[in-house]
Amino acid sequence: MTPKLESIDHIHIFVTDRSASEVWYSRVLGLHRLPELQNWASGGGPLTISNPTGTVHLALFERPGEKCRSTVALGATASEFLAWCTHLPAVLGQSVEPVDHALSWSIYFSDPDGNPFEITSYGYLQIAAALGRTGA
């Protein structure tokens, strides 16, 4: 039998300028460095950043730029999703359009290094109503 997994501990994100990325992740996603894990950041280790509740951890590794094929998908309630639809265009300076997946809604964006992100919500009907769309 497969042992149970408790949660995703962290996700490795490869960035070309960790200092600039730390500022971007703070401004755009509200993630800040974890002082208790800061020692790992020296010598090429990760700079671990987190949301205020500690439920989301990203480990920023400084590396040469590469094409990323993985998307980090973050979950949100319907009301939080709608707030992200307002927040992201304001901080990114570009349009971010909700995508109707018939059972969920998603918005997609990338960090300055091209790492793709998705914020998704399964509050389908509430979001469709708020966006003035009938849905699928």
VMD Tcl script that builds the backbone (N, CA, C; Angstrom):
set m [mol new atoms 408]
animate dup $m
set s [atomselect $m all]
$s set {name element resname resid chain x y z} {
  {N N MET 1 A 0.840 -1.174 0.000}
  {CA C MET 1 A 0.000 0.000 0.000}
  {C C MET 1 A 0.890 1.244 0.000}
  {N N THR 2 A 0.480 2.232 -0.754}
  {CA C THR 2 A 1.236 3.482 -0.845}
  {C C THR 2 A 1.041 4.293 0.428}
  {N N PRO 3 A 2.132 4.761 1.051}
  {CA C PRO 3 A 1.987 5.614 2.231}
  {C C PRO 3 A 1.292 6.921 1.868}
  {N N LYS 4 A 0.604 7.495 2.814}
  {CA C LYS 4 A -0.127 8.748 2.622}
  {C C LYS 4 A 0.852 9.918 2.558}
  {N N LEU 5 A 0.576 10.865 1.683}
  {CA C LEU 5 A 1.318 12.122 1.636}
  {C C LEU 5 A 0.525 13.177 2.393}
  {N N GLU 6 A 1.193 13.955 3.201}
  {CA C GLU 6 A 0.530 14.973 4.015}
  {C C GLU 6 A 0.208 16.229 3.210}
  {N N SER 7 A 1.162 16.693 2.411}
  {CA C SER 7 A 0.967 17.927 1.649}
  {C C SER 7 A 2.144 18.101 0.698}
  {N N ILE 8 A 2.089 19.135 -0.130}
  {CA C ILE 8 A 3.271 19.535 -0.893}
  {C C ILE 8 A 4.102 20.394 0.038}
  {N N ASP 9 A 5.337 20.005 0.274}
  {CA C ASP 9 A 6.194 20.753 1.181}
  {C C ASP 9 A 6.657 22.055 0.543}
  {N N HIS 10 A 7.198 21.969 -0.669}
  {CA C HIS 10 A 7.643 23.153 -1.388}
  {C C HIS 10 A 7.813 22.800 -2.858}
  {N N ILE 11 A 7.935 23.819 -3.680}
  {CA C ILE 11 A 8.156 23.646 -5.111}
  {C C ILE 11 A 9.417 24.409 -5.481}
  {N N HIS 12 A 10.307 23.769 -6.235}
  {CA C HIS 12 A 11.531 24.423 -6.702}
  {C C HIS 12 A 11.184 25.325 -7.879}
  {N N ILE 13 A 11.620 26.580 -7.791}
  {CA C ILE 13 A 11.443 27.543 -8.874}
  {C C ILE 13 A 12.831 28.044 -9.249}
  {N N PHE 14 A 13.194 27.922 -10.531}
  {CA C PHE 14 A 14.505 28.352 -10.987}
  {C C PHE 14 A 14.405 29.755 -11.569}
  {N N VAL 15 A 15.207 30.666 -11.043}
  {CA C VAL 15 A 15.165 32.067 -11.428}
  {C C VAL 15 A 16.586 32.533 -11.774}
  {N N THR 16 A 16.685 33.557 -12.631}
  {CA C THR 16 A 18.010 34.046 -13.017}
  {C C THR 16 A 18.546 35.105 -12.065}
  {N N ASP 17 A 17.670 35.794 -11.342}
  {CA C ASP 17 A 18.083 36.826 -10.385}
  {C C ASP 17 A 17.219 36.670 -9.141}
  {N N ARG 18 A 17.758 35.984 -8.136}
  {CA C ARG 18 A 16.962 35.644 -6.950}
  {C C ARG 18 A 16.499 36.887 -6.198}
  {N N SER 19 A 17.330 37.913 -6.106}
  {CA C SER 19 A 16.936 39.135 -5.392}
  {C C SER 19 A 15.758 39.813 -6.081}
  {N N ALA 20 A 15.837 39.954 -7.397}
  {CA C ALA 20 A 14.728 40.562 -8.139}
  {C C ALA 20 A 13.484 39.686 -8.061}
  {N N SER 21 A 13.670 38.377 -8.110}
  {CA C SER 21 A 12.529 37.458 -8.025}
  {C C SER 21 A 11.864 37.526 -6.665}
  {N N GLU 22 A 12.653 37.659 -5.611}
  {CA C GLU 22 A 12.072 37.777 -4.273}
  {C C GLU 22 A 11.153 38.993 -4.207}
  {N N VAL 23 A 11.570 40.092 -4.790}
  {CA C VAL 23 A 10.737 41.301 -4.818}
  {C C VAL 23 A 9.460 41.038 -5.616}
  {N N TRP 24 A 9.585 40.393 -6.785}
  {CA C TRP 24 A 8.425 40.095 -7.634}
  {C C TRP 24 A 7.429 39.196 -6.903}
  {N N TYR 25 A 7.908 38.120 -6.299}
  {CA C TYR 25 A 7.012 37.192 -5.600}
  {C C TYR 25 A 6.331 37.862 -4.406}
  {N N SER 26 A 7.011 38.767 -3.758}
  {CA C SER 26 A 6.408 39.505 -2.653}
  {C C SER 26 A 5.307 40.422 -3.167}
  {N N ARG 27 A 5.605 41.178 -4.220}
  {CA C ARG 27 A 4.666 42.161 -4.759}
  {C C ARG 27 A 3.463 41.498 -5.424}
  {N N VAL 28 A 3.695 40.432 -6.177}
  {CA C VAL 28 A 2.635 39.818 -6.969}
  {C C VAL 28 A 1.844 38.776 -6.178}
  {N N LEU 29 A 2.527 37.899 -5.445}
  {CA C LEU 29 A 1.848 36.802 -4.751}
  {C C LEU 29 A 1.823 36.940 -3.230}
  {N N GLY 30 A 2.467 37.960 -2.688}
  {CA C GLY 30 A 2.465 38.146 -1.232}
  {C C GLY 30 A 3.294 37.120 -0.485}
  {N N LEU 31 A 4.320 36.568 -1.149}
  {CA C LEU 31 A 5.185 35.566 -0.525}
  {C C LEU 31 A 6.450 36.251 -0.010}
  {N N HIS 32 A 6.882 35.857 1.184}
  {CA C HIS 32 A 8.044 36.468 1.819}
  {C C HIS 32 A 8.982 35.390 2.339}
  {N N ARG 33 A 10.259 35.742 2.461}
  {CA C ARG 33 A 11.264 34.774 2.900}
  {C C ARG 33 A 10.968 34.255 4.302}
  {N N LEU 34 A 11.302 32.997 4.506}
  {CA C LEU 34 A 11.161 32.369 5.812}
  {C C LEU 34 A 12.487 32.522 6.552}
  {N N PRO 35 A 12.539 33.360 7.583}
  {CA C PRO 35 A 13.811 33.577 8.296}
  {C C PRO 35 A 14.417 32.286 8.841}
  {N N GLU 36 A 13.577 31.351 9.279}
  {CA C GLU 36 A 14.107 30.118 9.871}
  {C C GLU 36 A 14.784 29.207 8.852}
  {N N LEU 37 A 14.563 29.435 7.545}
  {CA C LEU 37 A 15.201 28.625 6.503}
  {C C LEU 37 A 16.193 29.442 5.681}
  {N N GLN 38 A 16.476 30.643 6.096}
  {CA C GLN 38 A 17.323 31.563 5.351}
  {C C GLN 38 A 18.750 31.050 5.166}
  {N N ASN 39 A 19.275 30.264 6.102}
  {CA C ASN 39 A 20.648 29.748 5.991}
  {C C ASN 39 A 20.854 28.898 4.750}
  {N N TRP 40 A 19.795 28.256 4.263}
  {CA C TRP 40 A 19.912 27.431 3.064}
  {C C TRP 40 A 20.260 28.258 1.832}
  {N N ALA 41 A 19.947 29.545 1.845}
  {CA C ALA 41 A 20.112 30.383 0.652}
  {C C ALA 41 A 21.569 30.617 0.270}
  {N N SER 42 A 22.490 30.402 1.182}
  {CA C SER 42 A 23.901 30.623 0.852}
  {C C SER 42 A 24.458 29.423 0.086}
  {N N GLY 43 A 25.465 29.683 -0.738}
  {CA C GLY 43 A 26.138 28.600 -1.452}
  {C C GLY 43 A 25.297 27.918 -2.509}
  {N N GLY 44 A 24.355 28.621 -3.100}
  {CA C GLY 44 A 23.549 28.043 -4.175}
  {C C GLY 44 A 22.310 27.313 -3.725}
  {N N GLY 45 A 22.053 27.295 -2.422}
  {CA C GLY 45 A 20.843 26.648 -1.922}
  {C C GLY 45 A 19.614 27.503 -2.158}
  {N N PRO 46 A 18.453 27.017 -1.742}
  {CA C PRO 46 A 17.216 27.739 -2.018}
  {C C PRO 46 A 16.945 28.884 -1.037}
  {N N LEU 47 A 16.309 29.916 -1.558}
  {CA C LEU 47 A 15.707 30.946 -0.725}
  {C C LEU 47 A 14.244 30.568 -0.632}
  {N N THR 48 A 13.801 30.146 0.548}
  {CA C THR 48 A 12.433 29.675 0.709}
  {C C THR 48 A 11.537 30.840 1.081}
  {N N ILE 49 A 10.456 30.983 0.297}
  {CA C ILE 49 A 9.468 32.032 0.536}
  {C C ILE 49 A 8.122 31.379 0.798}
  {N N SER 50 A 7.254 32.109 1.509}
  {CA C SER 50 A 6.001 31.517 1.958}
  {C C SER 50 A 4.903 32.568 2.021}
  {N N ASN 51 A 3.660 32.083 2.007}
  {CA C ASN 51 A 2.528 32.966 2.277}
  {C C ASN 51 A 2.430 33.164 3.790}
  {N N PRO 52 A 1.629 34.125 4.264}
  {CA C PRO 52 A 1.572 34.411 5.703}
  {C C PRO 52 A 1.148 33.226 6.579}
  {N N THR 53 A 0.321 32.320 6.056}
  {CA C THR 53 A -0.133 31.197 6.872}
  {C C THR 53 A 0.809 29.997 6.814}
  {N N GLY 54 A 1.815 30.064 5.948}
  {CA C GLY 54 A 2.772 28.960 5.850}
  {C C GLY 54 A 2.255 27.760 5.089}
  {N N THR 55 A 1.187 27.925 4.307}
  {CA C THR 55 A 0.633 26.797 3.557}
  {C C THR 55 A 1.206 26.676 2.155}
  {N N VAL 56 A 1.893 27.721 1.680}
  {CA C VAL 56 A 2.526 27.706 0.362}
  {C C VAL 56 A 4.005 28.030 0.542}
  {N N HIS 57 A 4.870 27.131 0.085}
  {CA C HIS 57 A 6.321 27.349 0.140}
  {C C HIS 57 A 6.901 27.182 -1.256}
  {N N LEU 58 A 7.669 28.172 -1.695}
  {CA C LEU 58 A 8.431 28.064 -2.935}
  {C C LEU 58 A 9.904 28.192 -2.584}
  {N N ALA 59 A 10.730 27.398 -3.224}
  {CA C ALA 59 A 12.173 27.450 -3.011}
  {C C ALA 59 A 12.809 28.039 -4.259}
  {N N LEU 60 A 13.304 29.280 -4.150}
  {CA C LEU 60 A 13.902 29.969 -5.290}
  {C C LEU 60 A 15.377 29.592 -5.410}
  {N N PHE 61 A 15.725 28.975 -6.530}
  {CA C PHE 61 A 17.108 28.602 -6.836}
  {C C PHE 61 A 17.594 29.494 -7.969}
  {N N GLU 62 A 18.756 30.125 -7.783}
  {CA C GLU 62 A 19.311 30.961 -8.842}
  {C C GLU 62 A 20.087 30.081 -9.806}
  {N N ARG 63 A 19.642 30.064 -11.070}
  {CA C ARG 63 A 20.232 29.242 -12.118}
  {C C ARG 63 A 20.132 29.987 -13.447}
  {N N PRO 64 A 20.933 29.596 -14.438}
  {CA C PRO 64 A 20.760 30.175 -15.774}
  {C C PRO 64 A 19.341 29.893 -16.287}
  {N N GLY 65 A 18.837 30.792 -17.116}
  {CA C GLY 65 A 17.475 30.640 -17.633}
  {C C GLY 65 A 17.304 29.387 -18.469}
  {N N GLU 66 A 16.177 28.719 -18.288}
  {CA C GLU 66 A 15.815 27.530 -19.057}
  {C C GLU 66 A 14.330 27.593 -19.369}
  {N N LYS 67 A 13.909 26.883 -20.381}
  {CA C LYS 67 A 12.486 26.790 -20.678}
  {C C LYS 67 A 11.847 25.843 -19.667}
  {N N CYS 68 A 10.794 26.319 -19.037}
  {CA C CYS 68 A 10.091 25.523 -18.025}
  {C C CYS 68 A 8.879 24.855 -18.662}
  {N N ARG 69 A 8.667 23.582 -18.362}
  {CA C ARG 69 A 7.522 22.866 -18.891}
  {C C ARG 69 A 6.496 22.532 -17.808}
  {N N SER 70 A 6.719 22.965 -16.596}
  {CA C SER 70 A 5.795 22.673 -15.502}
  {C C SER 70 A 5.087 23.949 -15.093}
  {N N THR 71 A 3.825 23.815 -14.729}
  {CA C THR 71 A 3.053 24.957 -14.247}
  {C C THR 71 A 2.748 24.742 -12.777}
  {N N VAL 72 A 2.972 25.755 -11.970}
  {CA C VAL 72 A 2.622 25.706 -10.562}
  {C C VAL 72 A 1.185 26.211 -10.450}
  {N N ALA 73 A 0.281 25.332 -10.040}
  {CA C ALA 73 A -1.131 25.692 -9.914}
  {C C ALA 73 A -1.473 25.892 -8.442}
  {N N LEU 74 A -2.011 27.051 -8.139}
  {CA C LEU 74 A -2.377 27.412 -6.774}
  {C C LEU 74 A -3.898 27.491 -6.685}
  {N N GLY 75 A -4.458 26.981 -5.606}
  {CA C GLY 75 A -5.904 26.959 -5.432}
  {C C GLY 75 A -6.412 28.179 -4.691}
  {N N ALA 76 A -7.653 28.568 -5.004}
  {CA C ALA 76 A -8.294 29.695 -4.336}
  {C C ALA 76 A -9.796 29.459 -4.279}
  {N N THR 77 A -10.434 30.051 -3.268}
  {CA C THR 77 A -11.897 30.022 -3.218}
  {C C THR 77 A -12.424 30.924 -4.335}
  {N N ALA 78 A -13.718 30.884 -4.577}
  {CA C ALA 78 A -14.309 31.724 -5.619}
  {C C ALA 78 A -14.070 33.204 -5.344}
  {N N SER 79 A -14.283 33.649 -4.122}
  {CA C SER 79 A -14.085 35.069 -3.813}
  {C C SER 79 A -12.611 35.456 -3.903}
  {N N GLU 80 A -11.715 34.571 -3.475}
  {CA C GLU 80 A -10.289 34.848 -3.604}
  {C C GLU 80 A -9.879 34.906 -5.076}
  {N N PHE 81 A -10.434 33.995 -5.890}
  {CA C PHE 81 A -10.137 33.971 -7.321}
  {C C PHE 81 A -10.517 35.306 -7.952}
  {N N LEU 82 A -11.697 35.803 -7.639}
  {CA C LEU 82 A -12.143 37.085 -8.183}
  {C C LEU 82 A -11.221 38.224 -7.738}
  {N N ALA 83 A -10.735 38.153 -6.504}
  {CA C ALA 83 A -9.784 39.156 -6.026}
  {C C ALA 83 A -8.473 39.071 -6.808}
  {N N TRP 84 A -8.011 37.841 -7.122}
  {CA C TRP 84 A -6.804 37.669 -7.933}
  {C C TRP 84 A -7.008 38.248 -9.328}
  {N N CYS 85 A -8.220 38.142 -9.870}
  {CA C CYS 85 A -8.513 38.691 -11.205}
  {C C CYS 85 A -8.337 40.209 -11.236}
  {N N THR 86 A -8.491 40.857 -10.104}
  {CA C THR 86 A -8.276 42.297 -9.995}
  {C C THR 86 A -6.818 42.604 -9.644}
  {N N HIS 87 A -6.270 41.829 -8.716}
  {CA C HIS 87 A -4.910 42.087 -8.225}
  {C C HIS 87 A -3.838 41.884 -9.298}
  {N N LEU 88 A -3.887 40.764 -10.009}
  {CA C LEU 88 A -2.812 40.440 -10.947}
  {C C LEU 88 A -2.631 41.477 -12.054}
  {N N PRO 89 A -3.683 41.908 -12.745}
  {CA C PRO 89 A -3.466 42.941 -13.770}
  {C C PRO 89 A -2.874 44.225 -13.185}
  {N N ALA 90 A -3.269 44.564 -11.958}
  {CA C ALA 90 A -2.750 45.782 -11.330}
  {C C ALA 90 A -1.254 45.680 -11.055}
  {N N VAL 91 A -0.786 44.535 -10.568}
  {CA C VAL 91 A 0.639 44.417 -10.228}
  {C C VAL 91 A 1.496 43.972 -11.409}
  {N N LEU 92 A 0.909 43.265 -12.367}
  {CA C LEU 92 A 1.674 42.806 -13.522}
  {C C LEU 92 A 1.691 43.833 -14.652}
  {N N GLY 93 A 0.717 44.751 -14.652}
  {CA C GLY 93 A 0.637 45.736 -15.716}
  {C C GLY 93 A 0.187 45.161 -17.040}
  {N N GLN 94 A -0.537 44.049 -16.990}
  {CA C GLN 94 A -1.043 43.418 -18.209}
  {C C GLN 94 A -2.327 42.676 -17.891}
  {N N SER 95 A -3.119 42.466 -18.903}
  {CA C SER 95 A -4.390 41.770 -18.748}
  {C C SER 95 A -4.172 40.307 -18.375}
  {N N VAL 96 A -5.012 39.807 -17.505}
  {CA C VAL 96 A -5.025 38.392 -17.135}
  {C C VAL 96 A -6.478 37.948 -17.233}
  {N N GLU 97 A -6.786 37.146 -18.234}
  {CA C GLU 97 A -8.165 36.756 -18.509}
  {C C GLU 97 A -8.517 35.411 -17.872}
  {N N PRO 98 A -9.651 35.349 -17.160}
  {CA C PRO 98 A -10.094 34.062 -16.615}
  {C C PRO 98 A -10.428 33.090 -17.750}
  {N N VAL 99 A -10.040 31.837 -17.560}
  {CA C VAL 99 A -10.301 30.789 -18.543}
  {C C VAL 99 A -11.334 29.836 -17.960}
  {N N ASP 100 A -12.407 29.620 -18.710}
  {CA C ASP 100 A -13.506 28.753 -18.306}
  {C C ASP 100 A -13.168 27.313 -18.672}
  {N N HIS 101 A -13.021 26.454 -17.647}
  {CA C HIS 101 A -12.735 25.032 -17.871}
  {C C HIS 101 A -13.968 24.169 -17.632}
  {N N ALA 102 A -15.146 24.762 -17.609}
  {CA C ALA 102 A -16.436 24.089 -17.437}
  {C C ALA 102 A -16.677 23.571 -16.019}
  {N N LEU 103 A -15.657 23.159 -15.314}
  {CA C LEU 103 A -15.807 22.737 -13.916}
  {C C LEU 103 A -15.053 23.664 -12.973}
  {N N SER 104 A -14.150 24.429 -13.538}
  {CA C SER 104 A -13.329 25.340 -12.750}
  {C C SER 104 A -12.987 26.547 -13.620}
  {N N TRP 105 A -12.437 27.561 -12.979}
  {CA C TRP 105 A -11.906 28.739 -13.669}
  {C C TRP 105 A -10.435 28.848 -13.326}
  {N N SER 106 A -9.630 29.316 -14.285}
  {CA C SER 106 A -8.202 29.513 -14.045}
  {C C SER 106 A -7.748 30.828 -14.658}
  {N N ILE 107 A -6.700 31.386 -14.065}
  {CA C ILE 107 A -5.982 32.494 -14.664}
  {C C ILE 107 A -4.517 32.089 -14.726}
  {N N TYR 108 A -3.859 32.496 -15.800}
  {CA C TYR 108 A -2.487 32.081 -16.062}
  {C C TYR 108 A -1.581 33.299 -16.192}
  {N N PHE 109 A -0.370 33.170 -15.677}
  {CA C PHE 109 A 0.621 34.237 -15.774}
  {C C PHE 109 A 1.986 33.615 -15.542}
  {N N SER 110 A 3.038 34.382 -15.800}
  {CA C SER 110 A 4.403 33.884 -15.617}
  {C C SER 110 A 5.217 34.871 -14.803}
  {N N ASP 111 A 6.234 34.344 -14.118}
  {CA C ASP 111 A 7.159 35.234 -13.422}
  {C C ASP 111 A 8.139 35.800 -14.454}
  {N N PRO 112 A 9.018 36.722 -14.054}
  {CA C PRO 112 A 9.933 37.325 -15.027}
  {C C PRO 112 A 10.874 36.335 -15.721}
  {N N ASP 113 A 11.073 35.146 -15.163}
  {CA C ASP 113 A 11.913 34.137 -15.792}
  {C C ASP 113 A 11.118 33.174 -16.663}
  {N N GLY 114 A 9.840 33.420 -16.832}
  {CA C GLY 114 A 9.007 32.566 -17.672}
  {C C GLY 114 A 8.436 31.358 -16.973}
  {N N ASN 115 A 8.603 31.243 -15.646}
  {CA C ASN 115 A 8.000 30.132 -14.914}
  {C C ASN 115 A 6.494 30.332 -14.899}
  {N N PRO 116 A 5.727 29.367 -15.433}
  {CA C PRO 116 A 4.284 29.542 -15.544}
  {C C PRO 116 A 3.541 29.226 -14.234}
  {N N PHE 117 A 2.526 30.041 -13.965}
  {CA C PHE 117 A 1.676 29.889 -12.789}
  {C C PHE 117 A 0.216 29.884 -13.207}
  {N N GLU 118 A -0.592 29.232 -12.391}
  {CA C GLU 118 A -2.034 29.192 -12.587}
  {C C GLU 118 A -2.680 29.375 -11.223}
  {N N ILE 119 A -3.726 30.162 -11.181}
  {CA C ILE 119 A -4.576 30.212 -9.989}
  {C C ILE 119 A -5.917 29.667 -10.442}
  {N N THR 120 A -6.393 28.651 -9.737}
  {CA C THR 120 A -7.618 27.971 -10.145}
  {C C THR 120 A -8.608 27.903 -9.001}
  {N N SER 121 A -9.886 27.871 -9.363}
  {CA C SER 121 A -10.953 27.755 -8.367}
  {C C SER 121 A -12.056 26.862 -8.905}
  {N N TYR 122 A -12.615 26.068 -8.005}
  {CA C TYR 122 A -13.730 25.197 -8.354}
  {C C TYR 122 A -15.075 25.804 -7.964}
  {N N GLY 123 A -15.074 27.057 -7.566}
  {CA C GLY 123 A -16.319 27.776 -7.286}
  {C C GLY 123 A -16.920 28.270 -8.593}
  {N N TYR 124 A -17.159 27.330 -9.479}
  {CA C TYR 124 A -17.498 27.618 -10.865}
  {C C TYR 124 A -18.698 28.553 -11.030}
  {N N LEU 125 A -19.828 28.190 -10.465}
  {CA C LEU 125 A -21.042 28.975 -10.675}
  {C C LEU 125 A -20.940 30.378 -10.078}
  {N N GLN 126 A -20.337 30.494 -8.910}
  {CA C GLN 126 A -20.181 31.802 -8.270}
  {C C GLN 126 A -19.301 32.718 -9.127}
  {N N ILE 127 A -18.235 32.173 -9.683}
  {CA C ILE 127 A -17.337 32.967 -10.522}
  {C C ILE 127 A -18.024 33.340 -11.832}
  {N N ALA 128 A -18.706 32.370 -12.465}
  {CA C ALA 128 A -19.414 32.647 -13.717}
  {C C ALA 128 A -20.427 33.773 -13.519}
  {N N ALA 129 A -21.163 33.734 -12.407}
  {CA C ALA 129 A -22.148 34.777 -12.129}
  {C C ALA 129 A -21.467 36.129 -11.932}
  {N N ALA 130 A -20.385 36.140 -11.184}
  {CA C ALA 130 A -19.675 37.398 -10.914}
  {C C ALA 130 A -19.065 37.987 -12.193}
  {N N LEU 131 A -18.650 37.122 -13.105}
  {CA C LEU 131 A -18.064 37.580 -14.356}
  {C C LEU 131 A -19.124 37.876 -15.407}
  {N N GLY 132 A -20.389 37.598 -15.077}
  {CA C GLY 132 A -21.470 37.823 -16.022}
  {C C GLY 132 A -21.469 36.852 -17.181}
  {N N ARG 133 A -21.009 35.645 -16.918}
  {CA C ARG 133 A -20.955 34.603 -17.949}
  {C C ARG 133 A -21.859 33.457 -17.545}
  {N N THR 134 A -22.457 32.827 -18.508}
  {CA C THR 134 A -23.355 31.725 -18.205}
  {C C THR 134 A -22.611 30.428 -17.976}
  {N N GLY 135 A -21.344 30.376 -18.355}
  {CA C GLY 135 A -20.568 29.138 -18.201}
  {C C GLY 135 A -20.783 28.220 -19.372}
  {N N ALA 136 A -20.309 26.994 -19.246}
  {CA C ALA 136 A -20.374 26.022 -20.339}
  {C C ALA 136 A -21.758 25.441 -20.483}
}
mol reanalyze $m
mol bondsrecalc $m
mol representation Tube
mol addrep $m
